[in-house]
């Protein structure tokens, strides 16, 4: 993996519900337009962090979100 930060956005019905970065996630509650910051997350290895991000994004896709790179 490179030092470049991985950023993904989860959108449902044209509305951003999550913005995931390597170390931090912004989640927009369903009853609000104001993002809430979560993190920073700490992992032992870059691979572990990448797997966490993959699994979280997969869960969002199962919930009907589309995921895009930003």
HELIX and SHEET records of a PDB file:
HELIX    1   1 UNK A   46  UNK A   62  1                                  17    
SHEET    1   A 5 UNK A  35  UNK A  39  0                                        
SHEET    2   A 5 UNK A  24  UNK A  28 -1                                        
SHEET    3   A 5 UNK A  15  UNK A  20 -1                                        
SHEET    4   A 5 UNK A   8  UNK A  12 -1                                        
SHEET    5   A 5 UNK A  66  UNK A  69 -1                                        
END                                                                             
